[in-house]
Every structure is written in C-alpha cells, then in structure tokens.
Amino acid sequence: MCGITGICGLGRPLYPSSDVLLSMMAAIEHRGPDEAGMYLDDWAGLGHCRLSIIDLSRGSQPIHNENKTLWILFNGEIFNYPELRNDLLARGHRFYTETDTEVLLHLYEEKGASCLDELNGQFAMAVWDSRNKELFLARDRIGIQPLHYYQDENRLLFASEIKSLFQAPDMPRRLEPRVLDQIFTFWAPLPGQTVFQNVFELPPGHYLFLRNGQVTIRRWWDVPFGKTERTDLPFQEQVEKVDAILTDAVRIRLRADVPVGSYLSGGLDSSGVTAKIAGNFNNALRTFGIRFEHPDFDEGPYQDLMVRHLGVNHTETYASNKDIGQHLSRMIWYAEKPLLRTAPVPLLLLSEQVRTSGFKVVLTGEGADEFWGGYNIYKEAKLRRFWARQPQSARRPACFRYVYPYLFKDARLPHTIPAFFGKHFTETDNPFYSHEIRWLNTARIKTFFSHQLQDQLASYSCLEELRASLPENFSRWDLLSRAQYLEITLFLSNYLLSSQGDRPAMGNALEIRTPFLDHRMMEESCRIPPRWKIFGLREKFLLKKLFQTSLPEPIVSRSKHPYRAPIREILFQENPYHDELLSEKTLREFGLFDPEKTQKLLSAVRLAQYPNETNNMALVGILSTQILYEQFIKNFPFYPPKRPKRLTVFDYRTAPSAPVSKTSHCCPDRVQK
C-alpha cells in the first residue's frame, strides 16, 4: 500500500505548484516512506509516496504507458497481476517494470473502466490521460483502500487521506454536523461521506471520471445479495468449494518481494488464515498478536494454543492501559473521524511492532464475521423474529440467554431483556429490523450534543438518509441477507476496514491483506443459504466445518469474542491533554457538546465501577471529537508533515507556477522531462 494525492483543473489548465503538491505528499508520507514520485503538466499534478512491496528497485510511481500519454498512481495490490500480465503481453503491450501497477495501467488502456471487473485485489487508483485531459479514479469492491476528494469551481483534489487535501491553498476545514449525527448513531459515516464539510470519500465499488470539466461517479460492484442464485451443491461439496477458494485467496495474497507475516488473535478467522499459510505455503511463518492488561479483553491463552499447534514464530504486543491512553490522540490523527471505542489504538501499537520486526505485509481475518454469519446481532434478529411469531410467549425471550449468557449472570438484567429486545420486535418487515434497536441505543449519546449542534440537526434523520440509499429490492431479501448488507456497507467498509484496518496499519506503513474479502469469497457467501451460515444459533456454521480438521477443537468451538479495548481504565489516567479537552472551558470554546451534561457524565463514569455501554461510548465519542477538532480545525496540522524521501519528478509544465529546481522547497532527487 502507498499514499496517493493529486490536483486537476476543471475544464482549463491549472498550472499546479510543485510546492503545494509536495506538501500534499508530505502529509501522507507515513503511508509510503520508501520513495516518492511526482508528475506535473499544465492541467494536473500527481503525487505518490511508495511502500515498496513488488519490484523493489524499478517500481517507482507515477508509472506511464509506452508513449507516456497515460500516468497512474496506485495504492494497493492486484493479486492476479501475473495472469493479467501474460494476456497483455500477448496483446502487444510492453513493460518496463515487473509491478502490478504497470499491469493495471495497460489493462485500463486496453479496456477502460471495465478493467475493474478483472481485478482481484484491494486498491485505490488514479489514471491521468494527458492527451485528452481526463482523470479516472477508482476504489476496490469493499473499500479496503481509502480515496477522498474535494471539488470546487476550478479544481478537483484527491488523496488517500483528508489531511493531504487540507494542505492545498484555500481549502476550507469545517466539521459536517450531519456526519457527526451519523457517527453517533452508526459508529461510522454513511458511504461516500466524511466528517468534514464538502470532503467526500469515493464509495467502495465506485469509480469517478473527470471529463470535459465534468465529474461523474458510477457504481461498478455491489455486495450481490439478491442478485445471484443460491447454490445447489450438497453441504459437504459446498464446504470443499469454499475451502478451495479460500486456499487460493491466501496463496495469491502471499505474492510479494518482501516477507509476509500474519496476525493471530486466537479467534477462528485469523487462526484459520494462519493455519492455511503455515500448512500450505510457509512453515516458517512469523505471526503477531495483541495482549491486554485487562483479562476481560485478553485472548492470550487462545493465541498460545495456536502457536503450539502450528509451531509458528509468534510475537506479542502488550497493550497496557497507559499505552492505549497515551496513543489515542495519534490514532485520531490517522483515523480522521471520531471514534466510539478505543479498540483501534492497540492495533496501532501492533502495527508498530510488526514494522519494527522487519515486516511490511500481514494477512488478517477481517470480513469473515460479516460475510459468514459471525456476529451476535445476526442471531439476535433471528431470535426476535422467532419471538414475534408468538408475541405473548414468556419462554421465547428467555432464549436470548443462549446469545448473551453473561446478561443472565446479573439477577437484575434478565428482567430488562423484554424491554430492550422487544422494541418493535413484531415489525419484521422493517428494513432496519436487525440493527435499529442498536442504532437507537447508540443515538442516545447525541443528548450530549450542544444546543447549537442540535439546532443544526433539527430536521435531519440519518436513518431516513440511509433508507433512501438501500437497493431497490432490499425489502424482498431474507432477514440474514438484509442484516449482512447493513453490517457490511456501514460497519465493515466504513469502520472496521478504516478505523481498525487501513488507518492504524498505514500509520506505521504496514499493508494488511484480507483473504476473506477476496471477491470470490464474498460472492460465494451471497450464494450460501442462511441456514448454512447460522445453523440454529451456531454462528459461522460452514466455516467451522471447514476448519474443524485443521484447528484445535477449543478454537473451533469457542463463541465469538468481540475485539475490544478498555475505556474507563485508560481515560481516567493522568493525562493533562485529555483533561484540557474535556474541561468546561474547551467544551464551550469548541461548541460541539453540552459542558454541563459532559461534566455530569465524567463524574458518573468516574464513580461507577462498571460504567454502562452508553456512557462508555459517549465518553470516547466526546473526547475523540474534541481531539479531532483540535487537530484538524483549530491547530492544523497538529503533527508536522514529513518530507518524502528519494523524490523523482516528471515535469511537463509549459508555464510552471513554481519551477522545480535544486533550490526550491521541493528539492527533487531527479527531474525528468
């Protein structure tokens, strides 16, 4: 993975400044610290910070086609590039590198936007057609790689991270109240939106064309629930088919010219991926896992079991409460959005450990829970519908003890079950049936919004905005498919793959690869009958059958253990920076939260031995938003940009606004015409 950024004129030359472009690149240098490249002509400026993974010596970007009319910036990996390259060679294309990036450029030259259908990978890309003055931006199917953009009447800016856009002159920096409302309901923005006004993210599975000064955006892929026929294979044959796809997904994700490691949490998904690698492709595998000070969050015993089972060389990162508190601010800088959990911070510490150990790439288990039925929220919806068939039953609500057994250990809580899970439980046709009670529960923390913010949101409903964006035939899908679609398009793409995926990893220039999000795995999961994903109340039924011979029984049979990190224990440690941001004076100055209510919340959480989930989410949400405001609105840039190394410049401007020279701020190592 890398960092990409650029600027284009809308319908007329822009004569981009090399100094401005270099500043935009410096803001994302952490994504690609190995080398940098810049392209300039009268209409466009393209910047690239490279994390070298394939063809280490010749893969510098931007990369051009044979006659230098097309130039590409690429962030990500195309895992099937050797096969695509052979076909392009047969069609007469000539290559000057061994990279997947050059394969992608020639494939685009050959097929235009339809080239995306042939890619097996994770990517964000920009192709500049210097002859026709056209820009093409595209993002992978599920949104593993980020790509943001901003447009005004004169220019289009794009970048891997928003902080790069904010380096451009006259770039406004304001928070968007509607997206704050979304995050404090769904945990993440709705697809395509960011927490900053007029800054957008190209949604997963979409591409953007800038042509004749006009911008058009098209969807090229969507999660294919309701579009594909169900499998007619017998169950065991289906297990074998998924096993074969997953094995190949792992195989092609090991393609790299650098060592590849694996995350190992002790859960089913990362253990399954790690076992695939160790058993089929690399018996000297290096693995990495997180350990926690608090036993409620620690999965160490299961990691130890897997390490003994596979005989891998394992490294633990110990995330103490103090460490998590100290690094929250840095995590917000990379995440570029408020958080309602502290869980991304230990992942930032883990990625730092991996890089220190000499690895640039790891495989992970992300995506299995969402596509293969791993979450309790899926079983919860199934139980509510079961209860709705006999609403007067007193026995059916008691079945929630099988999903949330810990709730029944507290004698007071079972009596609250009907009140919580019984909200609108007979409305099984509600498109949000699986998620609405959770969203409404989270939305309670919006009572801490300031009066000014609440006034701005008076007529806005994020639920109605989401409802208007659902697929046309969504209401005809089965209950599990509807729940999965919501979980995948909101939580997976916009939170897990961002705040717990790309951002903490690339904060330390670490590439994560996700075999469960190979498009063949995602599309196959949409063909699987719901009962093969959740059989009764047994989650990930098919995947557990797949792994039952390769993993220890305690790993296969253990219930889903949500990945979490402590909150109360870390936020009330001595931290003057946090204290200042949560003070009445600063809350009043920023104007986002009600100072009196926030002070009462702080007192309540301090006094409680076990604060409730709502108060925990509110506390992290308020603090992380205050940090975000401080870093991006009040004192931007909070962390100084870092000059890219080994810069190569291709300068084709006829009227450069800032000549590229050895004495300029740019100081390129090489300048080419």
N, C-alpha and C positions, 0 to 999 in steps of 0.2 A: 504494500500500500504506500501511498505517497500523499502529497498535498498539491492541489491544482488551483489556479486562480487566473483571472483574466478580465479584460475590458474590451468592449466593442462599440464602435459608433453605430447609431441608428440612422441608416439612410444617408450618411455623409461621413467623410473622414474625421477622425478624432485626434490624430497625431499623438498617440499615447506617450506619456512621460515614462522614461525608464526608471526614474527615481520613485515615482508612485508605484509602478509595478513591482519594483524591488521591495518597497515597504509592505505591499500586499503579500509578497512571498515570505518576507521575514516573519510575518505574523503566524505563519503555519510551518515554519522551519522545523518544528518538533516532529512533524509528520514525515519528513524526509531529510534527515541530516547528512546523508552521504554525499550528495552533489545537487546542483541546481542548474536550470536552463531557462532561457528567456527568448521569446520571438517577438519582434516588433515590425509592423508595417504602418502605413498611414491610417489604416482603419482599425487595427486590432493590436492588443498586447497580450501575450500568453506567458504565464509563469509556472514553473514546475519545481517542486522540492522532492528529491528522489530518495526512497528507501530501496536500496538495490537488492533484488531477490533473484532475478533471472538475467543472464548475460551481464555479469557484474561490470565488465570492462567496456562494453560497447552500447549499453542500453540507455545512454543519456537522452533526456527529452528536453524540448519537443522533438518528435520524430517526424520525418517527411516522406512523401511518396517519391517515385522515380524522378518526376520533373519538378518537385518542390512546390506544387500548387496546393497540396493538402498537408496540414500540420496537425498533429494530435498531441493532446495532453491526456494522460491516463492515470487513474488511481484505482488499483485493484489487481485482480488476476483473471485471466481467461484460462481455465484449466484444460480445455480441449484444444489448445492452440497448436500442438504438433499435428493433429489430424487436419485442422483447418489450413495450416501452412502447406501441407502436401498438396491439397487441392488448388491452392492459389499458385503454387509453383507450376502446376500442370497447366494453369490458365495463362502463364507467361509473366507473372509478377516477379520482380527481382528484389531481393532483400539485402540490407547492409548490416543487420543485427540478427541475433537469434531470439529476440524478445517476443512475448505475446502481444506487446503494444504495436509492433510493426505489422503483425498478422492482422490485428484488429483494423488498422488503418487501411490496408489493402482490401480487406473484406468489405469495409464501408465504401471504398472506392468502387468495388465490384457491384454491391447490392444496395447501397444507400441504407435507409433506416431499417429495412427488412433484415439486415445483417444481425440485428439483435436477437432474432429468433434462433440463430445458430450457436449462440454463445452459452457455454456452461461456465458460469463464473460469478464474481462479485465485483462490481465496477461502478465508477463514475467517470465519464469521459467528455472531452470537448474536441471537436474537429473543426478547424478553420479552413474554409475554402477561399484561398486568397485571390483566386481568379474571379469567382462570382460574388465575393464579399458575403458569404453565408457562414453562419455558425450553427453547429449541431451539438447539443448537449444531451446526454442520456444517462440513465441510472438503472442499476440492476433490478431484477424482478421484485425482491422483497425489501430492498433498502439497506443492505449491509454497508454500503459506502455512501457517505453524505455528499450532497451537492446543493448549494444555496445560490440564490440570485437576487438581484435588485435591478429595477428598471426605472429610468426617468425619461424625459423627452429627448435626451441626447445620447444616452448610453445604456448598455446592458453590462452589468458586472456579475461575475460568478466566482464561486470559491468553495473549497471543501469545508471551510469553517467561516462563520459570520465575522469573526474578528479580523479576517483578511479584508472583507468588504469595507469594514469601518476605517480602514487605512486610506481609502480614496477620499479626495477632497469633496467638501460639501455633502458628505454622507450623513443624513440625519440619524440620530440614535435616540429612540423613544420606545418604551415598553408598550405592547399592544394589550389593552385590558381584556379583550375577548379571548385572547390566548391564555392569559393568566386564569381566566374563568375555566377554560378547557383543562389546563394542567391541574387545577384544584378540584377537578371532577374525574378526569380520565387518567391522571398521572402524566399525561403527555399531550402535545398539541394534536389537533386533527391533521390528517395528511396534507402536506403542502404548506403548512403554516409554521411560523416561528413566533417566539415571544417578542420579537422586535417589529415595530410597525414598518410595513412595506418591504420587509425582507421575507422572502419565501424559500421553501425547500422544494426542489423538483420531486414530486411524489415517487415512491417506488414503482417500477414498471412503466415509467413515462419517459418521453423524450421531448426536447424543445428545439424548434427551428427558428433562427433569426434570418429572415429572407426579405429583401427589399424594404428593410426598415421595420418589418412587422414581426412580432413574436407569436408563434402558435405552439400549443402544447398538446400532445396526443398520448393516450394510454396505449402501450404495446403488450402488456401482460397483466393479468389479474389472477388472484387465487381462484382456481377453476371449480369451486363448489357450484353445483347446479348446471355445469356446462359439460361434464364428462359422464359417461355411462358407468354404472357400478361394475366392479369386477365380477366375472362369472367363474373364477377359479375356486376350487376347493380350498379350505382354510390353510392346510399344510403347504399346498403349492404356492399360495399367496405369501406365506411366511418365507419360503425359499426365494421367491421372486424379489421381495423387499430386501432380503439378506444380500442377494447378488447386486442389487442397485447400490445398497449402502457400501458394500465392499469396494465397488468401483468408484463410488463418490470419495471414499477415503483414499484410494490408490491415486487418483488424479490430483488430489489435494496435497499429496506429498511431493509434487513436482516443484523443484526449486534448486537453485545453485548455492543454497545455504542450508545449514542443519534445520530440521523441523522437529519441534517438540510437541507436547500435548498437555492440556490442562486435565487434572484428575481431581475431581471434587469428592468422589466416593458415592455419587449418585449413579443411577442406571445409565444415563446418556453419555456422560464423559467417560465412564468406565467401559461402556460398550465400544466407543470410538477408540479408546486407548488399547483395548484388547484386540480390535481389528488391526491396528498398526503393529502392535508387538507380535501378534500371531501370524501375520501375513507378509509384513514388509520391512520391519526394523526391530530386531530382537535386542538392540542396544539403545532402546528408546529412552529419552530424557523426559520426565514428567514434572509438573509443578502444581502445587495446591495451597490453599489458604487454611490457616489455623486461627482460631479465635480465643481470646482470653475468657470470654463468657461461655460456659459449657452449653447453654441453650442454642448457640449458633454454630458450635464446632462439630465438624464431621470427620475429625481426625481418625477415630477408630476404623471407619469405613475406608478411608484413604490407605491406612496401614494394611488393611486386609487385601486391598487391590495390589498394593506394592509387593506384598509377599506372594500373591497369586501369580502376578505377571513377571516378577523379578526385574522391574524397571528401576532406573536410577532416578530417585524422586527427591525434589527439593521443596521444602515447606517455607511459606512466608507467614510469619506470625504477626497478625494484625491486632496490636494492643488497642485498648480503648483510647489511650493517649495518642497513638499514631493516627487513628481514624479521625479524632477531633482536630488534630493539627493539619491534616491534609484535606479537610473538607473544602476550604477556600480554593485550593489549587484544582480540585475536582470540578467545582462550579465553573472555573475559568475554561476548562476543556469542554464541559457539558453544554455550556451556553444556554441553559434553561434552569428554572427552579426544579428542585427535587423534593419528593415527599418521603424519601428513605435515605439512609446513609450507606446503603449496600454498594453503590459504585466505588466508594473510597477504597475498601480493601482490594478491589480489582485493579485500581491504580497502583497500589503498593505491590501487587502480584506482578503486574506487567514490568515494573521497575526491576524486580528480582529476576525475571526472565531475561531481560536485556543485559543485566549485569552478568548473567551466566553465559552470555555469548550467543543467545538465540534471537532471531528476528521474526520467526514464524511459529505459531502454535495452532493445533487443531482443538476445537471445542465442541461441546454437545448442544449448543443453542439450537432451538427450533423443534426439538423432539416433543416437548410438553405441548406446544401449541398445535402441532400437526397430528400427533399420535395419541391425544387424549390424556395428558398427564396431570391436568390441573383439577383441584377440588371444585372450582367454580363450574366445571362441566358436570361433575357428579351432583353438585348442589342443584343445578337446573333440572337434572333428571329426577331427583327426589321431590322437588317442588311440583313437577308435573304429575308424578305418581300420587302425591298427596292431593292434588287438585281433582283427581278422578273420584275421590271420596273426601270432600272437604270437611265433613263432620267427624272424620276418623280421629281418635285420640292416639292411636298406635302409630299411624304413618309419620307424624312429625318426629316421633322418637327415633326414627331411622337415621336422623342426622347424627346420632351418636357414632355411626359407622364411618362418617366422613370427618367429624370433628370430635374425636373421643375426649380430647383434653377439656372441651367445654363442659363435659358431664362430670369432671372431677370436682368442680366447684358446685356445691349444692345449690347455690343461688342461680346459676346460669341456665340450667335446663328449662326453668320457667320462662326465660326470655326467648327461647327458641321460636315458639309460635309467633311471637310479636315481630321478630326480626325476619325470619324466612317466610312468614305468612303474608308479607306485604304484597298485595296484588297477585297472590300465587295462583289464582284461578284464571288470570288473563294470559293464557298460554299462547295466544296469537300475537301478543306484544312483541315487536321485533327486538326489543331490548330485554326480553324475559330473563335471560341468563345473567345479565350484568346490571340491570337498573338498580336493584337494591344496594349493590356495592357502590355504584356511582353516587347514588343519593346519600349514602352514608359518608363517602369521602367529601361530597359537596358541603357537608355541614361545616367544614373548616372555612368556608367562604364567609362565615359570620364574622371572621376576624378582619375581613377587608375593611378599609377605611370608608367613611361615608362618601368621600369623593369618588372612590373607585366603584362603590356600589351604585352610585347615581349614574355613572357612565355605562353600567351594565344593566340598567333598569329594564330595558326592553329586549335584552339578549337571552337566548336559550341555546346553549351548546348542544343539548340533546336534539333540538329541532334542526340545527345545522347538520348534525350527524345523520339524522333520519332522512334528510333530503339528499344525502350523498350515497345512500345504500343502493346496491344493484337492483335493477328493475324487478327481478323475480325473487327477491330475497325472502319475502313472506312465504313462499312455497317450499323453501328448503326445510329439511328436517331440523329438529331442535339443536342437535350437536353441531351441525354444519353452520347454523347461524351463530352459535356461541363461538365456534372456532374462528369464523370470519372476523367477528368483533375483536377477539383476542389477538389475532394475527395482525390486522390492519392498524390497530391502535397501540396495543401494549408491546407486541413483538417489534414491529417496524419502528415505532417512534419512541420507545423507551428502552427495551432490552438491548436491541442492536445498536442503539445510540448511547444512552447514558451508562449502560452496563456493558456495552460492546466496543464499538469503534473508539469512542472518546477516551475511556481510561486506558485502552490499549495503545492508541496512537499518541496519547500524551507522553508515552515513552518509546514511540516509534516501534511498536510491536504489531505485526499483522496477525489477525485471527482468521481462521478458516473453519467453515461450519458445514460438515458433510450432510447433516440432516436438512440443510437448506439448499442442497443440490436440487435443481428444478425437477429432476426426475423423481426424487423422493417426495417433494411437495405435491407434484401432480398425481403420483401414485396414491398418496394418502387421501386425496379427494375422491378416489375411486373405491375406497375401502368402506364397507358398511359400518355404520356407527357402532354396532354391537361388537365388532372386532377391535375397536379401539377401547371401548369401555364395556366390559362384559359383566353384567350385573353392576357392581360398584368397584370392579377391579380395573384400575386405570392402566393405560398403555398395554393392554392385553396382548396384542400381536407382537409388540416389541419385546415384551418379557418372554414370550415363547421363542422369539428369535435369539435372545441372549441366554436362554436357560442352560445351554450346554457350554458356553464359553465364560460365564461369570459365576462367582461363588453364590450359593443359594441366598445368603443374607443380603447380598446386593440386589438380586432379582426380586426378592420378596418384600423388601422394605418399602414402606409407604413413602410417597413424595415428601421430601423435606425441603420446604421453601428456603431459598437462599436469602438470608437476611443478615443485617449487622446491628449492633447495639445502637440505641439512640440516647436515652436518658443518661446512661453512664458516661457518654463521651461529651455531651453538650453542656454538662454542668461541671466539667473540669475547668481548672483555671485557664481562661483564655480571654485576655483583655479585648482582643479584636471582636470576638463574638459578643462580649458584654456591651461594647460600644454600639454595635449594630442593632442590638435588641433594647437599647436604652430608650426611654421615652423621648429624649431629645432627637435621636436619629430617626426613630419611627415617625415622629411628627415631621421632620425635615423631608424624608423621602415620600411621605404621604400615601403609602400603599396599604398600611394596616392600622387598625384602631389601637392607639397606645394603651388605653386603659384595659381593654379586653386582653391585649397581649401580656400586660403585666400580671393580670389575674391568671392567665394560662401558665406563665412561668412559675408563679407561686404554687399552683395546683400540681404541676409536674414535679417540682422540687420536693413537695411534701409526700407525694404518692410513692409507695414502694413499687407498685406495678401500674404505671400510667396506662390508661386505655389507648387503643389504637388510634382513635380520632385525635386525641391530644398529642400523641407522638407525631402523627402526620402533620398536624397543624404547626407544631414546633419546628420541625425540619423545613416545612414549606415556607414559613415566615423567615427563618434565618437564611435559607438558601436564596430566597428572593431578595432579601436585603443585601446579601453578598453580591448577587448578580447586578443589582442596581449600582452598588459601589464600584464594581469592576468595569462595567460597560457603559454606564451613563455618567456617573459623576467623575470618575478618575480613570478614564480610558486613555491609553492601555494600562491596565493595572500591573501586568507583567510586561517588561520591555521586550519588543521583538528582537530576534536574534539573526544576525546577518547570515544568509546562506553561504555554504562553502562551495568551492570549485565551480564557480558560475561560468556558464557558456552562454554567449548572446548571439542570436541571429538578428541583425538589424537591417531591415529593408526600407526604412522610412526615407522619404524624399525630402521631408521638412520636419526633422526631429525637433520636438519641443525642448528636449534636454539631451544634448549629444552624449553618446556613450563613449567615455574615454577613461583613460587610466586615472584622471584627476577627478572624475565625477564620484558621487556618493556610491554609484553602482560598483565601480572597481571590478569589472569582469576579468576573469582569468583568460578568456578567449572571446574575441569579437569576430564574427563572420558576416560576410555579405552574400 
